[in-house]
Amino acid sequence: MKRATVIIPTYNGAARIGACLQALSTMTGVEEVELLVVDDGSTDRTAEVAGSFPGVRVLSQLNAGPAAARNLGARKAAGDILLFTDDDCVPQSGWLSAMLQPFADGEVVGVKGIYRTQQRQLTARFVQVEYEDKYRIMAALPGIDFVDTYSAGFRRERFLEMGGYDTSFPVACAEDIELSYRMSARGWHMRFVPTAAVSHTHPAELWGYLRKKFKFAYWRVFALHKNPQKVAKDSHTPQLMKLQLLLLPALLVALLAGAITGRLLLAIGSVLLAFLVTTVPFTLRALPKDPLVGCLSPFFLAARAVAQCLGVAGGLFYLLRRNDAVPMSNTVPRGSHQL
């Protein structure tokens, strides 16, 4: 049996996946690792491109989403360790060995790496600083409960025991977080690996970034509904960010109070000042890394807060409309039959 299998789900990824596979195929120790691409019903040349790389095994399925594709890859994998990345990620030198090293400790069940980018667009630079601020939190902890799939690793036996990724998520978002929440609930140890980096292209425009934040917040509500013990705190989400989510409702209250009392500017100004105070820690950490991003951080954080607040509201409304909205923490997820 191979030591590990790297699983890359892809849909119409012919133009993206080559760089990922090229990077993996040149890494030290790759002879011990199986490279497995799961083609999720692509209509382009994805399977042909992936299959042109020596040693790459390609599986195909009807389009069912990346969670189902990863689950199929896990079931068919030859490795004892499962490593996941995405078709738009390029693992950097040393990624493979860095991801595998923590598994020398028999207590480690999962690991998580990091994003890096060379983009120079302002929004993309902010996104990178934002990720790094969350990595700072994780690096200070002995264990984590938040493993997302762009740079993820699990013991195959434990992954299959959990039923893999929950395919009941209607879209591909937050099902990876939900799995690590369930693993954490069992007391299993997961570790952050800041030396395991993949290059990624972040949203370059503000609108694209805010759409992603809305989407992530929307589906995080679903993940938290299944794992309510993580509502108060997880190893990835800054507590101040949760407080900042109150910006939009606080502004609405201020508008109403100001209209009633005739002190509209005072009411709105008080809310904005309070919000500005919450941005100071992030801004001070961002300034040495990227002075322009640091100076503009309050603006980015305010826009993020509004997008996330709307996403949370949308996610709650989605739950209210579900007839089968029952918490599923510590249970095998629906859709696990696909494993």
C-alpha angles and dihedrals in degrees: 000000000000118000092236144354123218108211120200118182114201141178118192088340099145092121094046112034098066094073091050094050093043091055093048095046092058097051123113111256095023089129087071092051133074116222109212125183118192111203107209098207098298120186096201132064095287097123092046093050094046092046092054090072113089114249096013115131117207125205123187133205137169110271106284104141134266095285091060090042092054091047091052090049091050092051093050097038120123094204131090089218122054118211120189132197135154130254091245093054125090112205111224127227111295095018094121097050092042092053093048099043098077090056088071082083105077091211093063112098101168142017136195130204133192145258125242130180139186094203118133100198110118096236093048090050090052091050090053092049089048091054091047090053090056091046087056089060093048094046090060093056128085090220139009138216100198120081118164122192104245088083110007138140135187140171103260094224092055093043091055091043088059092050093248122253117354107250092191088088103105092217134028100267134106095357087111092053090047091057093053090047089056092047090050090052088061091055094248116157120243125178137208114231110194092180092062101087134172124190115237140176109238123199107288096198128059094234092054091049093050092049089055091048090051091050095047092049092046094055095036085068088060092049092049091047087060091044106032092168088075096057094091097047146345132177096258109042118082111229091224089059089062090052090050090058086075092068096094098044089043090054091050090051090047091052091052094044092045092050091051097045098035091238099108098146092047093050094048093042092053092053093047092047092050090050091048090056090056090055095055098088094050092044093052091051092046098049097073091047098047118355095199093049089047093053092048095042095102089057093047092046092050092051090047091051092054093047092048093046090053089046092052090048090050092048092051090050089050090054092050090055094050115098093200099044097144123148110255103188114147092011134107106263125244109260092041087119086080090072 
